[in-house]
Amino acid sequence: MYNPDLNIKLLDQLPPWYREVLDYQEMCQTEQAEIDALSAGINAVWSNFFLQTMDEGATSMWEAIFGITAIPGEDLDFRRDRVINRISSRPPYTMAFLHSQLDRLLGAGNYTVTMDYPNYTLYIESAAENIGYSQELAITIGRIKPAHIVYISVPNIRSGLALSETISGAEETWNYRMGSWALYSAPFLSILPEEVIKMPETPSIQAPLISGVASFVAGDIAGARINGTVTLSDITKTVENGTVTVTYDVTSAQANEITQVELLDTAGTALTSVSIYAAVGSDGIKMKHTIPIKEGT
């Protein structure tokens, strides 16, 4: 950020013998407030030249241009992201352009785009953090997709398990020797402190262990819970290449919107819990959980 040279202390600019005079101290204190206000104003003007750093006033101006009504309590960073998304939504619209917009809204790697060309259907798997990003995603897709393409949102809650292995060794020393060991002077065996032989960052875990852990995790999942109240036992589980996938359907009769999802064991204990936002349409919504099991630290 631009930092003007006005960020100074006026009293420090005076010769040392003036700094001890009370009159000069009071004058500098009064004028310092004006200098600080001028400095803050210059910084604000500079920040408002850029969409990424503009203040609430400049953001409100851009929202008025695009006809956006901000909801009370919306985060300023999200409001900036929404304005940037609207400004950058210009034709031509391509799959590369769609990916760039999703990178900006959801973050690279936080979504999956699948185009079913024979059925003219666009699927986007993602996990929006709140209602603002979920609505902006729907608005963005509605503006750029062709009219004959059907858009289906598939909330995908992604979590994972990281496995690592550490190998340590400790040297053993026998203190007993025939005819030379004094009673109680030392133990029969001394074990020196352990030393790490293999660090957890060094790959060592093989596919059978990863596959076995994934199968165990899948076997432990017995159901799902929506918004802390609606429990679903009709779930589908698959394990492939060390990744557990859990899917289930939520109807509009069960919830109008989803703000929290949990995976449960047979006793009803929550194994995973995450806050998201997903609107449930009249035809319901298909939820998807992805749990990759990988080696890592």
LINVENZI-V889616 format. One record per residue. SS is DSSP state (a for helix, b for strand, c for the rest). OMEGA is omega in whole degrees, -180 to 180 (none if undefined). NEAR is the number of other C-alpha atoms within 12 Angstrom. Layout:
[[SS	OMEGA	NEAR] [SS	OMEGA	NEAR]]
This chain:
[[c	178	16] [c	-178	19] [c	-176	18] [c	180	18] [c	179	15] [c	-180	22] [c	-176	21] [c	176	21] [c	-174	21] [a	-177	25] [a	-180	24] [a	-179	18] [a	-179	16] [c	173	17] [c	-175	12] [a	-176	12] [a	177	13] [a	-175	18] [a	-179	20] [c	-178	15] [c	-176	15] [a	-179	13] [a	180	13] [a	178	22] [a	-179	22] [a	179	17] [a	-180	18] [a	179	25] [a	179	19] [a	-178	17] [a	-179	19] [a	179	23] [a	179	19] [a	179	19] [a	179	21] [a	179	23] [a	178	17] [a	179	20] [a	179	22] [a	179	21] [a	178	20] [a	177	21] [a	-180	24] [a	178	23] [a	-180	22] [a	-180	21] [a	-177	22] [c	172	24] [c	-174	17] [c	-178	20] [c	-176	31] [c	-175	24] [c	-176	26] [c	-177	27] [c	-175	25] [a	-180	24] [a	178	19] [a	178	25] [a	178	33] [a	178	25] [a	179	21] [a	177	28] [a	177	26] [a	178	14] [a	-178	14] [a	179	18] [c	-179	13] [c	175	21] [c	-178	18] [c	177	24] [c	179	15] [c	-180	9] [c	179	12] [c	-179	20] [c	-178	19] [a	178	25] [a	178	21] [a	-180	30] [a	175	35] [a	180	34] [a	-179	32] [a	178	39] [a	179	36] [a	179	27] [a	-180	34] [a	-179	29] [a	-175	18] [a	-179	23] [c	180	28] [c	179	16] [c	6	16] [c	-179	14] [c	-180	20] [c	177	16] [a	177	19] [a	178	13] [a	179	21] [a	180	34] [a	-180	26] [a	178	22] [a	179	33] [a	175	35] [a	-178	21] [a	-175	29] [a	-171	39] [a	-176	30] [c	-179	19] [c	179	16] [c	-178	18] [c	-179	24] [b	175	31] [b	179	27] [b	177	28] [b	180	22] [b	176	20] [b	-174	15] [c	-180	12] [c	-178	10] [c	176	13] [c	-176	17] [b	178	20] [b	178	28] [b	175	26] [b	176	32] [b	-180	32] [b	177	38] [c	179	39] [c	-176	35] [c	-177	27] [c	-176	27] [a	-179	24] [a	-179	32] [a	178	32] [a	179	33] [a	-180	23] [a	176	31] [a	179	41] [a	179	28] [a	-180	21] [a	179	31] [a	180	34] [a	-179	22] [a	-171	23] [a	-178	29] [c	174	28] [c	-174	18] [c	-177	13] [c	179	14] [c	177	20] [b	179	23] [b	177	28] [b	178	31] [b	178	34] [b	178	34] [b	-178	42] [b	179	35] [b	-174	37] [b	173	33] [b	-177	25] [b	177	24] [b	178	22] [b	179	21] [b	176	26] [c	-178	22] [c	175	21] [c	178	20] [b	179	17] [b	177	15] [b	179	15] [c	-179	14] [c	179	14] [b	179	14] [b	177	15] [b	180	15] [c	-176	19] [c	172	17] [c	-178	14] [c	176	10] [c	-177	8] [c	-178	11] [c	179	15] [c	-177	13] [c	177	13] [c	-179	9] [c	179	11] [c	177	15] [c	176	16] [c	-174	18] [b	175	15] [b	178	14] [b	-179	15] [c	179	13] [c	-179	12] [c	173	14] [b	-180	14] [b	179	15] [b	-179	14] [b	-179	16] [c	-180	17] [c	180	19] [c	-180	17] [c	-178	17] [c	178	18] [c	-175	20] [c	-176	22] [c	-175	18] [a	180	19] [a	179	15] [a	179	20] [a	179	29] [a	179	25] [a	178	22] [a	179	30] [a	178	32] [a	177	25] [a	180	21] [a	180	31] [a	180	34] [a	-178	21] [a	-178	24] [c	-177	35] [c	-178	30] [b	-180	33] [b	178	40] [b	-177	35] [b	175	35] [c	177	25] [c	-175	23] [c	-175	16] [b	-179	26] [b	-179	28] [b	178	30] [c	-180	25] [c	-179	17] [c	177	25] [b	-178	24] [b	175	29] [b	177	26] [b	-179	26] [b	178	21] [c	177	21] [c	180	30] [b	178	30] [b	178	35] [b	180	32] [b	179	38] [b	176	32] [b	-178	30] [b	175	30] [b	-179	35] [c	179	22] [c	177	19] [c	-179	15] [c	180	24] [c	174	28] [c	177	21] [b	-178	28] [b	-180	36] [b	178	29] [b	177	31] [b	180	38] [b	169	36] [b	-172	43] [b	171	29] [c	-176	23] [c	179	18] [c	-179	14] [c	178	22] [c	-179	19] [b	176	23] [b	174	24] [b	178	29] [b	-179	22] [b	176	28] [b	178	24] [b	170	28] [b	176	32] [b	177	41] [b	180	35] [c	-180	27] [c	-178	21] [c	179	14] [c	-179	16] [c	-178	24] [b	178	28] [b	-180	30] [b	-179	41] [b	174	35] [b	178	38] [b	-178	35] [b	178	33] [b	175	30] [b	-176	34] [b	173	28] [b	-180	24] [c	180	20] [c	none	14]]
